[in-house]
Amino acid sequence: MAKLFSRITALTAFVALLVVPGFAQTSTTGSIAGAVTDQTGAVVAGAEVVIKNNGTLAESTITTTDNGTFNVPSLATGVYTVTIKASGFKQMVVTDVKVDVAKASTVNAQLEIGAPTEIVTIVGSGELLQTQSANVASTITGRQITDLPYASRNALDVVLFLPGTATVGRPRQSSVNGLPKGALNITLDGVQVQDPLLKNSDGFFTYIQPKTDAIEEVTLSTATPGAESAGAGAVQIKFATRQGTSEYHGSAYIYHRNSWFNSNYWFNNRDLREDPVDKKAPRARVLLTQPGIRFGGPILIPKLLTNRERAFFFVNYEEYRLPESTARQRTIFHPSVLSGNFTYNPTPTTTVTRNLFALAAATDCAPTTPGLQPCPSTVDPTIGALLADIQASTSGTGGVATTSDPNLMQFSFINSGGQTRRFPTVNLTWNITNNHQLSNVWNYQQFNSTIDFLNNADPRFPGFPNFGSQASNRFSNSTALISKIGTSISNEARFALVGGTVVFFPQTSLAQFENQRGFNIGINAGGITSATAVTAPQRRNGPVQTFSDTLNWVKGNHTWSFGGNYTRTNLFSLFPNGGIVRGITLGIDQNSQGGDPANAIFNSTNFPGASTTQLGNARGIYATLIGRMTAVGGTAVADEQLNYTLNGNGIERAGQKA
């Protein structure tokens, strides 16, 4: 069996070297190297060096070269014990040697003359010295990850504590060394987990979130990360998932943030009505709960797997529950406007009110027809009902305040929603033989929300039907075979897949526009907030498939690395251009040639002392009240068969191989 796996590994490496010309593969392993000398400084050739993983108890054995050096590449992250034996010397044991992703640990040993049965133990002398590469990197591991003070459970936020990272605003806006977002490459167990559609503009964002209790370590490389990584970006952020060990370990946890003892937002106290019971203004509720459990250890199956050093598992499950609320401010008409009244200030000390309906009734809207043909002077029934619904929505706990414009008011209220996210992670490791290890890391992440506050898709007014949520089911899977061929060659072959569909505003339907009679009416022409939050459902999917292979060959004083990477990125997006309903633009056409006759209402005689801006406001309010249309918009969209449909679905497909 060992010979079979050796042949498979050699064939895999050979094919990778011949077929794949690129050099952007990403290794998830580290190495231990060093030199063995005697007390006089002379090199000790042929010494036996045993590298043992303290967690899985897996061992690698190598002998020092003619100049007394050794190098063991392709080691999984973890803590190791290095044992060095040579004839005529005491045995040396170096404990607690830490191996990090894409970094080299150095163990230099000076043997003492004596019997091999005597043991000299050195605790924790392994140093992360970059003597083998020019890589500039920082690593956070273990308790550092779980104990660092940050509010989220997204392990990407740990990078904010590393040198070179700058954050302006929220963590997602961070950059490293001032470089553009496209220079960042974020991987989880060798899988690039950034959204391929957003990588250049929103690079400090991961499609798959690394969770705090599932992560063993994170390494940030900011300069010369090496040929195995540099092709993917100047800055490498590499996460490694925890592995199971030969002993069972686990924990259960719950994190809870409650705003009960927090003071209310000052503007809520100012703008919102007091509750009649507790005499306090409503608050934007934040009640974040994050329960989880993790457990790992050996896989033991009676009569099949009885050795604790053969197979291991690690499982982490976490939830994110957030009933959330957000304070919103909308602009509405002053109640007097609904009767046609328009108020303006010709001077800072004078106020004039004119009834638009009365002025319209006295203006001839058909000058070519004999007699007075009055302009429309009543509220459009569809718009009147919509404006009445807006006014009725203010009767709850919200607050209404005046603005600098006497025709408009500010309505403040709180919209409520919620999110639920689930994050299971499974890592399975199988030591097939002493020289071959197969591992598989699987992540499935489910995001659900009742209202998408991030994209401002919440209802424009309390109880209004038009709104949208966001949901996605995301996954990643990384399968790796790490093999040692003899004592000088190691190979890491990896296949990975990242994918999942993100759905925006799936609730959006014609039923959400019934209060606008099946249209998206532009009542904002009068200066007020539109009733429409979203106009169409959207979705996108960008699966990424990757195969990479890295071969390390230790020859004398040198370590040679070869490898390649094949990546296929696909993109699918569905976006209904123009929305599922047609948009209505309201206004008064002011074109002197064939313009709207109603424009004659708005002159200096009817509005003495009014400025150009005030006359424009009067036009917008009048057009909104009577439903005066300047355009009905729609988009003819070609489908994938080049058949055009009004307000149809715009579909994009793309693919790239690299």
C-alpha positions as MATLAB code, in Angstrom:
seq = 'MAKLFSRITALTAFVALLVVPGFAQTSTTGSIAGAVTDQTGAVVAGAEVVIKNNGTLAESTITTTDNGTFNVPSLATGVYTVTIKASGFKQMVVTDVKVDVAKASTVNAQLEIGAPTEIVTIVGSGELLQTQSANVASTITGRQITDLPYASRNALDVVLFLPGTATVGRPRQSSVNGLPKGALNITLDGVQVQDPLLKNSDGFFTYIQPKTDAIEEVTLSTATPGAESAGAGAVQIKFATRQGTSEYHGSAYIYHRNSWFNSNYWFNNRDLREDPVDKKAPRARVLLTQPGIRFGGPILIPKLLTNRERAFFFVNYEEYRLPESTARQRTIFHPSVLSGNFTYNPTPTTTVTRNLFALAAATDCAPTTPGLQPCPSTVDPTIGALLADIQASTSGTGGVATTSDPNLMQFSFINSGGQTRRFPTVNLTWNITNNHQLSNVWNYQQFNSTIDFLNNADPRFPGFPNFGSQASNRFSNSTALISKIGTSISNEARFALVGGTVVFFPQTSLAQFENQRGFNIGINAGGITSATAVTAPQRRNGPVQTFSDTLNWVKGNHTWSFGGNYTRTNLFSLFPNGGIVRGITLGIDQNSQGGDPANAIFNSTNFPGASTTQLGNARGIYATLIGRMTAVGGTAVADEQLNYTLNGNGIERAGQKA';
ca = [
       0.000    0.000    0.000;
       2.866    2.340    0.814;
       4.363    1.735   -2.630;
       0.990    2.454   -4.266;
       0.645    5.819   -2.528;
       4.247    6.712   -3.354;
       3.567    6.089   -7.025;
       0.316    8.076   -6.959;
       2.035   11.002   -5.248;
       4.953   11.000   -7.669;
       2.563   10.892  -10.643;
       0.492   13.767   -9.203;
       3.571   15.935   -8.746;
       4.862   15.085  -12.228;
       1.568   16.010  -13.896;
       1.411   19.271  -11.918;
       4.916   20.221  -13.016;
       4.277   19.474  -16.693;
       0.742   20.741  -17.169;
       0.434   23.712  -14.841;
       2.753   26.624  -15.643;
       1.442   29.033  -12.986;
       3.011   29.494   -9.575;
       0.210   30.603   -7.268;
      -0.385   27.526   -5.180;
      -0.970   27.986   -1.481;
       0.609   25.676    1.084;
      -0.985   25.123    4.483;
       2.067   23.573    6.097;
       5.302   24.710    7.708;
       8.711   23.190    8.279;
      11.425   22.501   10.860;
      15.060   22.875    9.889;
      18.347   23.249   11.687;
      21.919   22.152   12.190;
      23.498   19.584   14.524;
      27.006   20.190   15.914;
      29.162   18.924   18.766;
      30.527   21.010   21.621;
      33.484   22.147   19.507;
      31.226   23.432   16.733;
      32.070   20.599   14.345;
      29.140   19.331   12.295;
      27.575   15.953   13.084;
      26.666   14.126    9.869;
      24.325   11.135    9.819;
      22.527   12.021   13.074;
      18.961   10.719   13.293;
      16.329   13.451   13.708;
      12.792   12.435   14.716;
      10.028   15.060   14.435;
       6.920   14.115   16.439;
       3.588   15.945   16.429;
       2.538   16.303   20.073;
      -1.142   16.265   19.135;
      -1.478   13.442   16.611;
       1.744   11.611   17.610;
       2.684   11.343   13.902;
       6.447   11.070   13.338;
       8.904   11.993   10.583;
      12.463   10.691   10.597;
      15.424   12.139    8.709;
      19.213   12.096    8.971;
      21.516   15.085    8.879;
      23.495   15.752    5.711;
      27.271   15.839    5.355;
      27.318   19.389    6.714;
      25.129   18.476    9.711;
      21.925   20.178    8.529;
      18.376   18.837    8.233;
      15.071   20.103    6.869;
      11.624   18.550    7.289;
       9.034   20.361    5.116;
       5.256   19.830    4.754;
       4.510   19.646    8.468;
       0.983   20.366    9.656;
       0.586   23.300   12.006;
       1.003   22.383   15.643;
       3.519   21.790   18.419;
       6.310   19.259   17.896;
       9.036   17.452   19.815;
      12.398   17.051   18.068;
      14.623   14.145   19.145;
      18.234   13.948   17.910;
      20.373   10.805   18.227;
      23.976   10.213   17.146;
      26.557    7.578   18.007;
      28.844    8.702   20.848;
      26.559   11.541   21.924;
      23.862   11.987   24.480;
      20.345   11.995   23.088;
      18.841   15.511   22.811;
      15.098   16.193   23.066;
      13.748   19.645   22.141;
      10.135   20.131   23.184;
       7.396   22.633   22.267;
       8.652   23.525   18.810;
       5.857   25.499   17.139;
       5.178   25.090   13.416;
       3.096   27.775   11.699;
       1.591   28.010    8.234;
       4.148   28.912    5.542;
       6.844   29.625    8.128;
      10.060   27.842    9.019;
      10.965   26.881   12.589;
      14.652   26.511   13.341;
      16.149   23.997   15.786;
      19.930   24.161   16.162;
      21.293   21.461   18.455;
      24.690   21.110   20.119;
      25.214   17.509   21.227;
      27.182   16.490   24.293;
      29.562   13.545   24.354;
      28.115   10.644   26.297;
      26.076    7.469   26.166;
      23.026    7.484   23.831;
      20.920    6.313   26.775;
      21.463    9.648   28.490;
      18.915   12.327   27.562;
      19.317   16.090   27.521;
      15.934   17.853   27.373;
      15.553   21.433   26.217;
      12.106   22.936   26.687;
      10.773   25.267   23.986;
      13.974   26.187   22.185;
      12.497   26.073   18.689;
      12.624   29.558   17.245;
      10.678   30.989   14.297;
      13.759   32.388   12.593;
      13.395   33.253    8.918;
      16.795   31.927    7.960;
      15.451   30.064    4.938;
      13.367   32.777    3.261;
      12.900   36.543    3.113;
       9.238   36.260    4.076;
       8.036   38.960    6.498;
       5.201   37.460    8.501;
       3.352   37.575   11.828;
       1.313   34.776   13.366;
      -1.399   34.621   16.017;
      -2.177   31.213   17.483;
      -4.199   29.378   20.128;
      -5.231   31.397   23.177;
      -4.145   34.605   21.484;
      -7.029   34.178   19.023;
      -9.678   33.439   21.642;
      -8.459   35.953   24.237;
      -7.970   39.023   22.046;
     -10.579   41.715   22.790;
     -12.755   42.038   19.697;
     -16.539   42.071   19.513;
     -17.176   39.753   16.568;
     -16.509   36.032   16.313;
     -15.073   36.460   12.816;
     -11.429   35.432   13.037;
     -10.553   37.769   10.160;
     -10.873   40.609   12.670;
      -7.853   39.135   14.488;
      -5.715   40.408   11.606;
      -6.528   43.950   12.718;
      -4.111   43.414   15.637;
      -1.180   42.498   13.375;
       1.450   45.021   12.207;
       0.693   46.877    8.995;
      -3.093   46.661    9.208;
      -5.040   49.926    9.185;
      -8.783   50.234    9.733;
     -10.860   53.239    8.734;
     -14.421   52.711    9.917;
     -15.564   49.115   10.218;
     -13.186   46.113    9.908;
     -14.325   45.334    6.368;
     -12.762   48.607    5.213;
      -9.279   47.633    6.440;
      -6.125   47.589    4.344;
      -2.618   46.201    4.827;
       0.453   48.393    4.296;
      -1.762   50.860    2.436;
      -2.089   48.494   -0.520;
      -5.298   48.279   -2.579;
      -7.851   45.609   -1.723;
      -6.939   43.624   -4.813;
      -3.482   42.960   -3.339;
      -4.972   40.873   -0.526;
      -5.274   37.095   -0.750;
      -7.151   35.392    2.084;
      -7.104   31.615    2.356;
      -8.620   29.080    4.734;
      -6.818   25.731    4.685;
      -5.353   26.601    1.319;
      -8.682   27.733   -0.171;
      -9.159   31.309   -1.311;
     -12.309   32.410    0.533;
     -12.808   35.916   -0.844;
     -15.793   36.676   -3.047;
     -14.346   36.601   -6.603;
     -16.839   39.261   -7.704;
     -15.738   41.707   -4.981;
     -12.058   40.846   -4.499;
     -10.664   43.986   -6.153;
     -13.062   46.424   -4.475;
     -13.836   44.660   -1.182;
     -10.829   42.430   -0.618;
     -10.919   42.499    3.202;
     -14.073   40.403    3.161;
     -14.438   36.644    3.159;
     -17.234   34.700    1.501;
     -16.555   31.949    4.060;
     -16.014   33.363    7.544;
     -13.235   31.753    9.629;
     -14.738   31.343   13.116;
     -12.697   32.029   16.224;
     -13.021   28.641   17.953;
     -12.491   26.717   14.727;
      -9.168   28.383   13.880;
      -5.783   27.082   15.003;
      -3.804   30.081   13.771;
      -3.619   32.943   11.293;
      -0.474   34.173    9.541;
      -0.110   37.540    7.813;
       2.690   37.754    5.224;
       3.373   41.290    4.044;
       6.531   40.916    1.958;
       8.102   38.228   -0.264;
       5.680   35.459    0.781;
       7.392   32.965   -1.527;
       6.793   31.497   -4.973;
       4.052   29.216   -3.640;
       1.891   32.219   -2.729;
       3.119   35.429   -4.346;
       1.213   34.884   -7.582;
      -2.090   35.291   -5.762;
      -1.366   38.626   -4.071;
       1.248   40.781   -2.384;
      -0.330   40.270    1.053;
      -1.165   36.759    2.229;
      -3.600   36.123    5.093;
      -3.616   32.396    5.840;
      -5.962   30.649    8.269;
      -5.584   27.064    9.435;
      -8.440   25.065   10.988;
      -7.931   23.134   14.210;
      -7.203   19.422   13.932;
      -8.165   16.576   16.186;
      -5.451   15.000   18.340;
      -4.854   11.656   20.049;
      -6.790   12.895   23.094;
     -10.365   14.130   23.309;
     -10.793   17.856   23.918;
     -13.825   20.100   23.677;
     -15.696   23.059   25.026;
     -19.123   24.665   24.940;
     -19.586   28.402   24.996;
     -22.128   31.157   24.691;
     -21.508   34.851   24.141;
     -24.304   37.293   24.884;
     -24.545   41.037   24.422;
     -27.568   42.783   25.908;
     -28.383   46.464   25.665;
     -30.591   46.476   28.776;
     -28.124   48.492   30.832;
     -27.089   50.777   27.962;
     -28.414   54.306   27.688;
     -30.703   55.053   24.785;
     -29.485   56.835   21.677;
     -29.770   60.572   22.331;
     -31.667   61.233   19.099;
     -34.207   58.514   19.958;
     -34.958   60.335   23.198;
     -35.326   63.554   21.245;
     -37.320   62.345   18.232;
     -39.475   59.391   19.350;
     -42.667   59.372   21.401;
     -42.454   58.094   24.965;
     -44.009   54.773   25.791;
     -47.168   55.464   27.875;
     -46.218   52.723   30.376;
     -42.527   53.202   31.156;
     -42.368   56.852   29.978;
     -39.257   56.113   27.922;
     -38.569   56.504   24.233;
     -38.189   53.251   22.251;
     -34.652   52.062   21.623;
     -32.964   50.214   18.780;
     -32.701   46.762   20.295;
     -29.425   44.851   20.137;
     -29.560   41.369   21.645;
     -26.717   39.336   20.186;
     -26.365   35.686   21.227;
     -23.642   33.383   19.903;
     -23.764   29.825   21.268;
     -21.363   27.151   20.110;
     -19.575   23.904   20.799;
     -16.336   22.347   19.622;
     -15.003   18.846   20.086;
     -12.128   16.854   18.672;
     -10.055   13.740   19.179;
      -9.171   10.357   17.709;
     -11.623    8.373   15.593;
     -11.998    4.999   17.278;
     -14.125    2.262   15.711;
     -14.131   -1.164   17.400;
     -12.283   -3.801   15.346;
     -11.633   -1.270   12.588;
      -9.840    1.789   13.984;
      -8.356    1.083   17.407;
      -5.139    3.091   17.154;
      -5.309    6.633   18.542;
      -2.597    7.706   16.119;
      -4.417    6.797   12.910;
      -7.498    9.005   12.360;
      -8.738   12.230   13.966;
     -11.729   14.556   13.842;
     -12.539   18.099   14.859;
     -16.023   19.603   14.835;
     -17.076   23.177   15.579;
     -20.635   24.500   15.457;
     -21.604   28.084   16.123;
     -24.740   30.186   15.749;
     -25.246   33.911   15.433;
     -28.642   35.145   16.589;
     -29.377   38.840   16.357;
     -32.868   40.296   16.806;
     -32.017   43.755   15.570;
     -33.602   47.172   15.231;
     -32.483   50.268   13.377;
     -33.609   53.876   13.778;
     -34.805   55.414   10.519;
     -35.736   58.926    9.432;
     -38.065   59.605    6.505;
     -39.354   62.802    4.948;
     -43.142   63.223    4.677;
     -45.557   65.988    3.702;
     -46.902   68.405    6.283;
     -50.603   67.486    6.722;
     -51.674   70.839    5.228;
     -49.976   69.920    1.938;
     -52.485   67.115    1.386;
     -55.145   69.833    1.008;
     -53.082   71.550   -1.657;
     -51.465   74.238    0.504;
     -47.926   75.309   -0.328;
     -46.028   77.539    2.113;
     -42.889   79.521    1.421;
     -40.869   82.395    2.855;
     -40.274   85.285    0.442;
     -38.159   86.887    3.172;
     -36.814   85.526    6.442;
     -39.594   87.309    8.361;
     -42.609   86.678    6.092;
     -44.594   83.532    5.334;
     -46.953   83.050    2.406;
     -49.345   80.132    1.857;
     -50.917   79.490   -1.555;
     -53.426   76.760   -2.372;
     -52.153   74.903   -5.407;
     -55.567   73.471   -6.245;
     -57.172   76.931   -6.271;
     -54.418   78.278   -8.523;
     -54.777   75.254  -10.823;
     -58.544   75.751  -11.100;
     -57.950   79.340  -12.249;
     -55.295   78.409  -14.853;
     -56.175   77.403  -18.424;
     -54.539   74.035  -19.184;
     -55.880   73.964  -22.783;
     -55.082   77.411  -24.209;
     -55.995   76.368  -27.778;
     -59.548   75.531  -26.681;
     -62.002   78.437  -26.251;
     -62.925   79.140  -22.674;
     -61.266   78.194  -19.410;
     -60.120   74.613  -19.249;
     -58.811   74.424  -15.654;
     -55.747   72.412  -14.715;
     -56.319   69.342  -12.471;
     -57.246   70.521   -8.994;
     -57.870   67.341   -7.002;
     -55.594   64.699   -5.479;
     -55.022   61.641   -7.639;
     -56.877   58.771   -5.907;
     -53.965   56.298   -6.086;
     -51.459   58.804   -4.767;
     -53.961   60.177   -2.268;
     -54.419   56.704   -0.781;
     -50.641   56.174   -0.701;
     -50.020   59.504    1.039;
     -52.805   58.730    3.518;
     -51.116   55.404    4.345;
     -47.866   57.262    4.972;
     -49.596   59.696    7.313;
     -51.320   56.826    9.133;
     -47.977   55.044    9.662;
     -46.824   57.927   11.873;
     -49.430   57.214   14.548;
     -47.310   54.561   16.276;
     -44.294   55.021   18.522;
     -42.443   57.169   16.016;
     -42.007   60.912   16.236;
     -42.733   63.704   13.752;
     -40.779   66.967   13.735;
     -40.748   70.077   11.587;
     -37.942   70.874    9.168;
     -36.554   74.041    7.622;
     -39.021   73.527    4.777;
     -42.549   74.312    6.066;
     -44.060   71.829    3.582;
     -42.038   68.854    4.793;
     -41.682   67.034    8.100;
     -39.234   64.484    9.472;
     -40.667   61.166   10.632;
     -38.428   59.127   12.981;
     -39.192   55.526   13.924;
     -37.549   52.151   14.532;
     -37.643   49.270   12.059;
     -37.201   45.769   13.495;
     -35.727   42.672   11.910;
     -33.373   39.848   12.741;
     -30.583   37.567   11.571;
     -29.738   33.935   12.154;
     -26.462   32.437   10.970;
     -25.105   28.920   11.378;
     -21.459   27.893   11.035;
     -20.593   24.166   11.152;
     -16.965   23.130   10.531;
     -15.623   19.581   10.229;
     -11.965   18.579    9.881;
     -11.117   14.901    9.297;
      -7.526   13.657    9.204;
      -6.354   10.146    8.333;
      -2.784    8.945    8.616;
      -3.030    6.341    5.868;
       0.542    5.234    6.487;
       3.469    6.779    8.315;
       4.302    8.672    5.117;
       0.865    9.614    3.789;
      -1.754   11.813    5.414;
      -5.184   12.595    3.946;
      -7.221   15.469    5.342;
     -10.529   17.104    4.517;
     -11.882   20.387    5.903;
     -15.537   21.238    5.265;
     -17.377   24.462    6.063;
     -21.073   25.135    5.539;
     -22.371   28.566    6.453;
     -26.010   29.592    6.387;
     -27.039   33.254    6.489;
     -30.700   34.238    6.930;
     -32.245   37.611    7.670;
     -35.811   38.862    7.916;
     -34.833   42.328    6.689;
     -31.648   43.352    4.901;
     -30.601   46.475    6.789;
     -27.116   46.379    5.239;
     -28.513   47.242    1.801;
     -31.249   49.547    3.166;
     -33.968   47.130    2.069;
     -36.173   47.662    5.140;
     -39.710   49.105    4.684;
     -39.715   52.805    3.963;
     -42.568   53.303    6.460;
     -43.924   51.101    9.293;
     -46.160   48.328    7.968;
     -45.464   49.009    4.289;
     -45.374   45.847    2.160;
     -42.256   46.481    0.074;
     -39.013   45.249    1.660;
     -36.270   42.704    1.095;
     -34.091   40.264    3.008;
     -30.817   38.530    2.240;
     -29.996   34.832    2.501;
     -27.184   32.579    1.405;
     -25.898   29.043    1.811;
     -22.125   29.046    1.420;
     -19.689   26.163    1.520;
     -16.040   25.306    1.144;
     -14.242   21.987    0.982;
     -10.506   21.410    0.964;
      -9.033   17.941    0.484;
      -5.266   17.483    0.799;
      -2.869   14.577    0.484;
       0.518   15.159    2.130;
       3.092   12.511    1.317;
       6.734   11.833    2.071;
       8.763    9.995   -0.556;
      11.904    8.669    1.031;
      13.705   11.062    3.361;
      14.223   13.984    0.976;
      10.964   14.560   -0.934;
       7.555   15.642    0.314;
       4.494   16.540   -1.697;
       1.256   18.361   -0.884;
      -1.605   17.938   -3.378;
      -4.863   19.784   -2.741;
      -8.269   20.050   -4.362;
     -10.645   22.740   -3.130;
     -14.092   24.068   -3.938;
     -15.812   27.234   -2.712;
     -19.350   28.151   -3.685;
     -22.907   28.952   -2.686;
     -25.703   31.230   -3.844;
     -26.429   34.633   -2.356;
     -30.066   35.699   -2.707;
     -31.112   39.327   -2.313;
     -34.704   40.428   -1.733;
     -36.461   37.129   -2.642;
     -39.797   38.435   -1.239;
     -40.054   41.123   -3.905;
     -43.190   40.489   -5.969;
     -46.053   42.342   -7.641;
     -48.062   41.964   -4.420;
     -45.618   44.320   -2.682;
     -46.659   47.104   -5.073;
     -50.425   46.850   -4.671;
     -50.505   50.096   -2.675;
     -48.896   51.730   -5.736;
     -51.241   49.969   -8.179;
     -48.461   47.823   -9.598;
     -45.988   50.640  -10.254;
     -42.993   52.237   -8.576;
     -44.380   55.757   -8.207;
     -41.835   58.559   -7.872;
     -43.541   60.552   -5.115;
     -40.059   61.777   -4.199;
     -40.612   64.502   -6.832;
     -42.321   66.409   -4.032;
     -39.287   66.025   -1.774;
     -40.650   63.147    0.313;
     -39.352   59.598    0.752;
     -40.510   57.102   -1.854;
     -42.602   54.105   -0.778;
     -40.269   51.701   -2.608;
     -37.364   50.006   -0.857;
     -36.415   47.401   -3.489;
     -37.640   46.779   -7.018;
     -36.569   43.221   -7.836;
     -35.042   40.017   -6.439;
     -31.398   39.328   -7.273;
     -28.990   36.430   -6.905;
     -25.417   35.565   -7.679;
     -23.056   32.643   -7.416;
     -19.297   32.581   -7.971;
     -17.947   29.033   -7.468;
     -14.166   28.597   -7.472;
     -12.441   25.266   -8.101;
      -8.746   24.900   -7.357;
      -6.168   22.150   -7.763;
      -2.657   22.804   -6.478;
       0.442   20.759   -5.952;
       3.657   21.637   -4.117;
       6.711   19.380   -4.074;
       9.651   20.001   -1.733;
      13.000   18.348   -2.405;
      15.783   18.568    0.171;
      19.163   18.233   -1.499;
      22.238   18.847    0.590;
      22.138   22.386    1.965;
      19.246   23.398   -0.261;
      15.484   22.891   -0.356;
      13.872   23.065   -3.776;
      10.167   23.776   -4.141;
       8.196   23.067   -7.293;
       4.516   23.241   -7.956;
       1.598   24.654   -9.808;
      -1.964   25.737   -9.481;
      -5.064   25.406  -11.635;
      -8.056   27.607  -10.753;
     -11.404   27.868  -12.466;
     -13.672   30.733  -11.444;
     -17.267   30.930  -12.655;
     -19.788   33.707  -12.191;
     -23.563   33.719  -12.461;
     -25.719   36.707  -11.626;
     -29.404   37.463  -12.105;
     -30.498   41.064  -11.963;
     -33.871   42.210  -13.344;
     -32.969   45.474  -15.074;
     -35.433   48.195  -14.159;
     -37.160   46.041  -11.559;
     -40.228   43.813  -11.844;
     -42.527   46.837  -12.156;
     -42.386   49.968  -14.274;
     -41.342   53.221  -12.685;
     -43.434   56.372  -12.913;
     -41.654   59.720  -12.895;
     -43.755   62.633  -11.647;
     -43.148   66.257  -12.533;
     -44.076   69.263  -14.663;
     -42.458   69.513  -18.094;
     -41.018   73.046  -18.343;
     -40.035   72.859  -22.016;
     -41.103   76.105  -23.671;
     -41.859   74.212  -26.892;
     -44.769   71.878  -26.234;
     -44.245   71.765  -22.469;
     -46.870   71.058  -19.819;
     -49.520   73.843  -19.794;
     -49.710   73.415  -16.009;
     -46.308   75.077  -15.838;
     -48.191   78.366  -16.270;
     -49.371   78.070  -12.659;
     -45.891   78.706  -11.325;
     -45.161   82.354  -11.986;
     -44.299   85.428   -9.950;
     -47.918   86.600   -9.972;
     -49.223   83.478   -8.243;
     -46.144   83.211   -6.010;
     -44.948   86.752   -5.311;
     -41.374   86.917   -4.062;
     -40.762   83.170   -4.502;
     -37.270   82.089   -5.480;
     -36.501   79.725   -8.351;
     -35.945   76.931   -5.825;
     -39.264   77.596   -4.113;
     -41.102   77.569   -7.435;
     -39.429   74.247   -8.238;
     -40.620   72.830   -4.906;
     -44.146   73.989   -5.647;
     -44.063   72.248   -9.049;
     -42.856   68.997   -7.497;
     -45.534   69.003   -4.789;
     -48.313   69.824   -7.264;
     -47.154   67.127   -9.696;
     -47.046   64.597   -6.874;
     -50.515   65.424   -5.546;
     -52.284   65.231   -8.903;
     -50.136   62.392  -10.276;
     -48.685   64.389  -13.183;
     -46.422   62.035  -15.116;
     -43.429   62.936  -17.249;
     -42.309   59.357  -17.962;
     -43.207   55.712  -17.477;
     -39.992   53.749  -17.448;
     -39.270   50.174  -18.403;
     -36.296   48.234  -19.722;
     -36.344   45.693  -22.533;
     -33.872   42.980  -21.576;
     -32.412   40.339  -23.890;
     -32.290   36.852  -22.421;
     -29.588   34.307  -23.209;
     -31.392   33.427  -26.460;
     -31.537   37.152  -27.408;
     -35.295   37.326  -26.903;
     -36.354   40.691  -25.493;
     -38.724   40.969  -22.536;
     -39.938   44.141  -20.864;
     -38.407   44.304  -17.378;
     -37.037   40.811  -17.855;
     -34.168   39.170  -16.033;
     -30.668   40.266  -16.900;
     -28.389   37.230  -16.652;
     -24.601   37.313  -16.688;
     -22.331   34.297  -16.956;
     -18.565   34.355  -16.984;
     -15.683   31.992  -16.433;
     -11.932   32.226  -16.102;
      -9.178   29.649  -15.963;
      -5.806   30.415  -14.453;
];
